[in-house]
Amino acid sequence: MIEIKHLKKSFGAHHVLQDVNLNIEEGKVTTILGGSGSGKSTLIKCMMRLQNATGGQILLNGRDITKEQNPMRLAALRRHFGYLFQEGALFDSMTVGENVAFGLKYLTDTPLEKYPAIIQEKLAMVGLKPHVAELNPSELSGGMRKRVSLARVLAVNPKCILYDEPTTGLDPIMSDIISDLILEMKKRLGVTSVVITHDMHSAFKISDYIAFLYEGKIMMYGTPEEFRKTDNPYVRQFVDGSSQGPIQMKLMKD
Amino acid sequence: MISSIGKLMINWMTQLGEATNMVRSVLFWFTRARFEFKQFINQCVVIGVDSFAVTAMTSLFTGMVLALQGGNTIGNIFGDPIYVGTLVTFSLIRELGPVLTAVVISGRAGAAVTAHIGTMAVTEQLDALHTLGTNPTQYLVIPRMTAFLLSVPILTLFSNLFGVFGGYLVAKYALGIPGEVYMSDVTAFMGVKDFMHGFLKSFVFGFLVATVCCYKGVSTRGGAEGVGKATTGAVVTCIVMILVLDYFLTAILTAFGI
């Protein structure tokens, strides 16, 4: 289990995360909802220590990720996670196959001759044909990039996958395919998933638990059913995707 | 006005501190992580081999113009263009060889390094390295830094040879100095210390260009515009710092009798 306690993150005078408290259940999909600029990506980047928290704790099996200063031990802690970047972050100087195999070299002891089989296995797992391994990332569509990126994450068998807006910028059908993939990874591999999104359709489909991040704090945490029925006007407005409500009023006041 | 100067100073100091941190990180990972030999070889090709023609051309014509200007001036003063070979060789080996090579490499290979790492930074590829068991220092900076440290002195050596050869062509065919006289002038006053003077400079310049260009790349923010700014900033910083550092290095090395 990952426990986030009183997490704070500021950029100068801008306090993005003010007091985030959240427990991520093992083997479940936890979705973090929030508007643009609400700090969702910052939160999972702090979990991966791609950004340093200003205060608070992120406990991974009791060890605080935010306090680890030794680069070697930090690298070891990061191995627990896989990170699916919003735009894929594929290495454009390498082929798709080389991208998928990249982590094997650094995170596993897999012999070199097994790489081709693993590349094909992981590409198949995300629904891509074998010939894709020979392509360059620049030749891929948005949906394919995300799937290749997921294959790269899966190749190193992480215990927890952090998805940064996996469906953003994709057409509805591809969004649904990606959502199905997230569910499949949970069922087949039993991985813990943390998904950052503002796509309500996807959130309701994939989530075991949803957390709503607003003004640097978790305003509501619950099951998708609880979110569907909630009377909280902030959450209600976000779930309904309405321009009228307290969130807009708050923006106007600011 | 004062606040602007203050902000500029703080900005410079911050960048200096961050660049120093990067060097510290290079030393940390250099001894603890596997050396990316394939990356190193690739970078030796990009930084060293691909820059060979442009540095050779630059030095050849520098040597030629030094011989022409020197020969004419000495001829006007003393009546004969004497010690042209000495003038060309000293100027090149102690000063112009290391400086011009470093300037040309910073404009060619340095800019490419900053643009490449910078593009990776703004597309989250540097973050991706952290998530896949390595890090930008180990995977990108160390191979480039070692390739710069190896390539710049070697290119400087070739640059010196081409410059002396350029001087030879002008001395022989434009100034009418016999080839044997020019070559004996080249070696007459040249000692190991003079060679070391230039070599040490080229090594320091290689380190400088590598540090500035890698740091500017890693710290790039703000999309395509940021990459452009970082690349321009890297080249300008390199050129200015090479020229400034050249003076202080000359003063220090001379004080030590080198």
Interface residues (C-beta under 8 A of the other chain):
Chain A: K45 M48 R49 L50 P71 M72 A75 R78 R79 F81 G82 Y83 F85 Q86 E87 A89 L90 F91 D92 F102 G103 K105 Y106 L107 R152 V153 V156
Chain B: S25 F28 W29 R32 T119 M120 T123 E124 Q125 D127 A128 H130 T131 L132 G133 T134 N135
